[in-house]
Structures are given as structure tokens and as C-alpha cells.
Amino acid sequence: MKKGYATRRGKIAVEDAAAYVRDLAQRLEARGRLGATRSFIQHGDVSVYDHVLAVAKTSICMARVLSRVGIAVDVHALVRGALLHDYFLYDWHDSDPSHRLHGFKHPFFALERAEEDFDLTPIERNIIARHMFPLVPIPPACREAWIVCLVDKACALGETIDGRIGGSRQVKRKRKRA
């Protein structure tokens, strides 16, 4: 019997999780502007695209842990919300005055852009709008949004530290050159 993630829509086999994230990302890229996020830097030297992929994959890992204790998660909404949580579609490092207070405002810009391009479920909207809690003072209202909120912070921390102190990505690059 294959191990998998208990979801509200059935099971996704463990070995299929990364493929599931890639497939959803490709569909969002084909129907919307997710591909544009490849050209914007999020944390350190990580693109917004790579960041949201990492958040989606790590969120599935957390859903797997929760499924082991009997807590079901809507993995489809979880992954779509994770892939769209930073869908603000601009380079927040630019000195443009509209990018001031990016940390506080970008969830609302991301939700606006995502609603322009996709039909979103209430769970996906909650994930996008509330992923910056506590900077955005209203907490997530569903377990999927809590997962992305926590995973986003963990991924952002890792990406930021890695980019500043020379973490594993820089070590891997040096090895490839040698």
C-alpha cells in the first residue's frame, strides 16, 4: 500500500507530491502570470517563483505530518494558495513609493492579482490574504492558511540567512565549479 497524504479530496502518494506541486504550478503559469514571478527576487537570491514552490512543497510535508495524527487538509487548495501567496507581480526591491510597507500590503496586492487571473476558493483567498500574520493583524481562519503562514516564515528565514551568510546553495555552487 502506498503511503500518502490524507486530504479532503482523497490521497496523494508521497512520491507524487513534488510532481503534484510542479503540475499545479505549470497550470497556473499557463493560465495566469505565475511565470512572471521568475524574474522577481524574493529573499536573498531566491526568485519569487522558487520561493512559492518551496512553500508549496514544504506545506505538503506539513500536511503529511498532520495526516498522521488524523487531521485532514485540502491539499489542492493548500498548494494553489501556497503557489499564489506572493502573486503581487512586482519587484518590491524597487524604490517605487507604492512598494513601501511591502510586508504589510503585499498579501492584498497578491490577492487582487490572483483574483484577476483565477477563480479562487475561500480557502485559497484566506491563504493569500492572511499569510503575513501577525504583520497583517487578522489571523488565518483555516488550517491550510495556518500551514502556509508558518511554512512561509520558515522558508523566508532560510532563504534570507542562506543568502547573507553563505549557506548550502553557495556551497553547492562552489562544488559544481570545482
DAGILIN-V558188 format. One record per backbone hydrogen bond with DSSP energy under -0.5 kcal/mol. NH is the residue of the N-H (numbers start at 1). CO is the residue of the C=O. Records with the same first field share a line. If there is no record, write none. Layout:
# DAGILIN-V558188
NH->CO, CO
This chain:
# DAGILIN-V558188
5->12
6->4
7->10
8->73
10->7
12->5
14->3
16->13
17->14
20->16
21->17
22->18
23->19
24->20
25->21
26->22
27->23
28->24
29->25
30->26
31->27
32->28
34->28
36->33
37->33, 34
38->35
39->36
40->37
42->46
43->46
46->43
48->37, 40
49->37
51->47
52->48
53->49
54->50
55->51
56->52
57->53
58->54
59->55
60->56
61->57
62->58
63->59
64->60
65->61
66->62
67->63
68->64
69->65, 66
70->67
71->66
72->70
73->6
75->73
78->74
79->75
80->76
81->77
82->78
83->79
84->80
85->81, 82
87->84
88->86
89->86
92->90
94->91
99->96
100->97
102->99
104->101
105->101
106->102
108->105
109->105
110->106
111->107
112->108
113->109
114->110
115->111
116->112
117->113
118->114
120->118
125->121
126->122
127->123
128->124
129->125
130->126
131->127, 128
133->130
135->132
136->132
137->135
139->137
146->142
147->143
148->144
149->145
150->146
151->147
152->148
153->149
154->150
155->151
156->152
157->153
158->154
159->155
160->156
161->157
162->158
163->159
164->160
165->161
166->162
167->162
171->167
172->168
173->169
174->170
175->171
176->172
177->173
178->174
